[in-house]
Amino acid sequence: MSDEEDSTPRGQQRIFGAGITRKTIQFVPAAIAPTQATQLAPPNVPSISPGDRYLNIVLKDGMPTEGHHSTSTEVPNHEKRPSQQQLELRGALCEICNLPIEASEGKTSTASTIHESSIAHMVCLTHSHPPSHLDRSRQGLKYLSSYGWDPDSREGLGATGEGIRAPIKAKVKNNTVGLGVKLKGTKKPPEAKLERLDAKQIRKKDMEDRRKRERLQEMLYRNDDVEKYLGGG
Amino acid sequence: MDRRPDTQDHGRVKRRKTIDSRYSADSDDDGGVKLGNFGQPAEVKPKKEDLDAKLSQSSKGTDQLAEETSKKKRKKEEDEDADLASNPYLAQQYEGPPKKKGLDPRANPYLAHRYEEPVEDEGSYNGYSNGYGRPANRMDGVSNASSLARFPRHKSTAAMAKKAEDGPNNPFSGQPLSSQYFNILKTRRNLPVHQQRDEFLRMYQNSQFLVFVGETGSGKTTQIPQFVLFDDQPQIQRKLVACTQPRRVAAMSVAQRVANEMDVTLGDEVGYNIRFEDVTSQKTILKYMTDGMLLREAMNDNNLNRYSTIILDEAHERTLATDTLMGLLKEVAQRRPDLKIVIMSATLDAQKFQSYFNDAPLLAVPGRTHPVEIFYTPEPERDYVEASLRTVLQIHASEPEGDILLFLTGEEEIEDACRKIRLEADEMIREADAGPLTVYPLYGTLPPNQQQKIFDPAPPASKKGGRPGRKCIVSTNIAETSLTIDGIVYVVDPGFSKQKIYNPRIRVESLLVSPISKASAQQRAGRAGRTRPGKCFRLYTEGAFKKELIETTYPEVLRSNLSSTVLDLKKLGIDDLVHFDLMDPPAPETLMRALEELNYLACLDDDGNLTALGKLASEFPLDPTLAVMLISSPEFYCSNEVLSLTALLSVPQVFVRPASARKRADEMKSLFAHPDGDHLTMLNVYHAFKGPEAQANPKQWCHDHFVSLRALQSADNVRMQLKRIMETQEIELVSVPFEDKNYYTNIRRALVAGFFMQVAMKEGNSKTYVTVKDNQNVILHPSTVLQTESDWLLYNEFVLTTKNYIRTVTTVKPEWLMDIAPTYYDITTFGKGPVKNALQRTIDKVRRKEATKGGRR
């Protein structure tokens, strides 16, 4: 409401005058040269990534850190597996996670089930995502899908699907709080007051909670057809 | 789908027509026009020219040195020339001096009969002065006039162009060049872009796309199109070079400037074309236009065959039209390998443009900038407005001479800040013997004459030997890229700006105060280094700069309602909106919303094809909602009134409410008030304004009645232009007599035909309303004049703040809604709730009424 008049009562309005003498605003020069200000500092690449360090400790026998800084430990299909000879000894590789299926039990069928239930294998499985929230009956969606856009594909529009997937969110700001200030108001809610209740109050509160739960239950699971059948609604 | 060949054919026919007319003009004097003369490549490149170029370059160097040491006056003059490129406001100022100097009357084609000597055979002069209309023998005879004749197309060099520019005759019009031309030529050759003319030409010749980066003041807007003209020679092929601008004013003023630089009359060789204003002719070879205009031309000429080169200027602004145009040009370029495209940007994020245009080569021209020292606050500021005011005063008290630029977000904030700074500055002068400080506001809706004031020089010291004066400009982000003010040494940047955001889920477009981007902050800082090393004070911490600011501002295409754009694209024959290669494709939901809105408006059918109404609506430079309302208004017998209303809704706010006289303004507004709502009130104002009493002295009348003369005048203008389109589209202009009892009802019903998607219903007995289908709780904006109690309201605007307001409302009846927009108000599509119940009640009521009617019969 930009064109509204100032609603603060006159007495409480900030007195504006002699501001300069009251408090000066401190400034600090930029830490880096202004010409470089735009260029983002390259992310510090440690000489050895945590993942490699971990492997170095675990596989003492010499997995040299060949300068690959892959931090993802859950993609084990690169060189950071036990050495090649070990693999050959152990038998077939799993197609999905590229790890050897250990045939220790003898029977291959049990071995594969054991392997399939291993975390390493499951992590490598392709995940299905929950379907998009978009209403399938929408006219606009019909148009877009007729040109090959799939709402569940998790892709945007554009020649290569590089577009943003969700609209940009609007954040309303109607105060003059400066950039980077953490408002205190947001911190307050978590501090719930502790109070002592007697038996009666507890009973009352319990009833209230139950009623609330029931209302929620009804709201979420209500079915018009069923209610009509039951003679309600 | 079947439209495409149709429109193409249409375009072709049109083109043939123009060519024919040119031929017919030629045939008066000589049937055998030898155009080949132009095309012959110059085989021998004289070495002397190279030498000349070197000599001139070295002399340029000394020239520049002399410039720097010379007095202020001269420098100012030169800077003015340079800045004009991007400075629409300065243009007006500029137009004065050269005219006063006096154009050489010889340069005026209309006075050519007085100076017969240079023109040998006057009889053959047929008005086509750019060469191709002339008999070949004359071309050979007057070699100076055709100094371009030996130019090989796409093989020329800067030295060759220089020779042609040096005259003595105008290479394009053949007229002798004026002394004013040579004056300007001298300053032009000092522009930064001129140093890289050869480099530019080489890259331009070798590639279809070229990305050109030059800061404001480098002269790119005025010079690059001329560089292109000399090399591309559009006149040989009967084509044009187009240069697009995001703003109308810029297109106009730059065209005027370039016409002066080329020593031709505006509208002849150099012209401009903005919405409703076409200042071009058959002779035109360079056309400045708004990007929206070029888009409109593409609708009828899908391959843009009229153009040999298209220059997109100010591409960094990423307006909706620029983005759409870029996507379109990428497709057109594949179909037309001969078309050259130059993208010009003022900021350094050019890599994105490069990769978008298939890794196009990049040429960067350093601007005339000085280093800027950047300061941050050690702690976040609690109140950025107060902090910014104090920073300004601090600078005034302690920093050496130099003007200040403060960025704030909106009109009210800026006016308020100006007032406070003035008060404080007065106190400082009294108490601390500070120098005088003049404060100027700057924002888009400010009248041009007041915007002009920011170019006034800073005030002098109040007494001899006193501290120097200084000016402070408090501006929106208008001063960030689009406008250049010299003399700014200090920039205060609180880190916020007002940005448009569109939420497709509730279909609300709103202007919100949001943190700026890093690129934006950088641009703001750069404003301080235009004339000498400067300082930029950022009112946030360095950590906040790194962590809280996004890299670049979101382009408009991601922040707008796209229904207008989708309609344009459909009209352009682009159906595959999914794979249309925009630089930043919008979110699917936004596009879906746009498609649905157009479907409800009956501009697209259920399969997404353009309907007849859609085609008609795209002819209007309006939002589809307004266009549909206007087109369907004859059905309600009020197209004259709806036309006025459409014009009023497309201009800034008509009512003025100055802080000093709010009560009086409200009283005056109530004079026009119509109980049924604000739309009708606006219409009353317009009718009163057009009445004899007001027209006697419009300025006084507007001042007395607290309405904006500027808004009403521009509404008048828009109305006239829309009327012209309606006439060509054969839409009837009808009215019922004012005494008719349905006069206002008709208008209200016509409003529903366009705005049926912007309706709110009263919630119970409370003051709140809920928007239909989107279910947003809203309340009436306090500015409304609405007096009648009504359950249903149609609104023009949804204002998003802590409270959601609807502004400019009019009462409507639910029967109308279901009658006029039956698909949208199909009761089965509504979820359970009060709106559905109310609609159901209405249906029952109507049914009962009909039943009783039937019974009586």
Interface residues (C-beta under 8 A of the other chain):
Chain A: M1 S2 D3 E4 E5 R14 F16 G17 A18 G19 I20 K23 T24 I25 Q26 F27 V28 P29 A30 A31 P34 T35 A37 T38 L134 R138 Q139 G140 L141 K142 Y143 L144 S146 Y147 G148 W149 P151 G156 L157 G158 A159 E162 G163 I164 R165 A166 P167 I168 K169 A170 K171 V172 K173 N174 T176 V177 G178 L179 G180 V181 K182
Chain B: L348 P371 V372 E373 I374 F375 Y376 T377 P378 E379 P380 E381 R382 D383 Y384 V385 E386 A387 L389 R390 T391 L393 Q394 A397 G410 E411 E412 E413 K420 L423 E424 E427 M428 P494 G495 F496 I501 Y502 N503 P504 R505 S510 L512 V513 S514 P515 K518 A519 Q522 A525 C536 F537 L539 Y540 T541 E542 G543 A544 E548 Y554 L558 R559 D575 D576 L577 V578 H579 F580 D581 L582 D584 P585 P586 A587 P588 E589 T590 L591 M592 R593 A594 L595 E596 N599 D606 G608 R657 A659 R662 P782 S783 V799 L800 T801 T802 K803 Y805
